[in-house]
Amino acid sequence: MPDASDVVDNPAASRLELHLDGSMAELIYAQQGDRLVLIHTEVPEALEGRGIGGTLVTAAVGRAERDEAIVVPRCPFARRWLERHPDVASRVHVDWPAAAAPDGEG
């Protein structure tokens, strides 16, 4: 299973990418001052069930930790994942949005 060190930051596209088995999973973000806003996580069906989404969120936390940024999980998946993994979320300051997008989006 890949880990956060396998994730590539593509700042020109504002996304973290994980290329695996000919597919690409991504976490789209926006850098807004000292905030790293997690917008959307997309894992192709071929890569589902392998923890890829969590790997992308972990890489985002690592980036925020390195840059001393605040994580803002607007992506519903990223928010749920961070809520279920307080050990990772506690590595950075998280600004929990009051309302997340409806399930099925993000």
C-alpha positions, 0 to 999 in steps of 0.5 A: 500500500502506498504511503504519503511519501508516494504522493506528489504535490502539483502546486501548478494544478493545486492538487496532490497526486498519487499515480498507481497502476496507470491511474491517478488519485487526487486531492484538490486544494487551495492555498489561502494565506496560511490556510490549506483548504482541502476541496475535493478528493477523487480516487478512481474506482480501480484504486478504491478500497486501498486506503488511497484517500487517507494517504492523500489526506495524510500527505496534505496534513504533512504539507500543512505541517511543513508549511505551518498552515491551518488545514480547512477540510471542506471536502466531506471525505477529508473531513470524515477521515480526519475526524476518524484519525485524530492522531493525524489531525492532531499534527496540525491546527484544523479549522473545522468548517461549520457545514460540509457539502452533502454526502456524495460530494467531495 
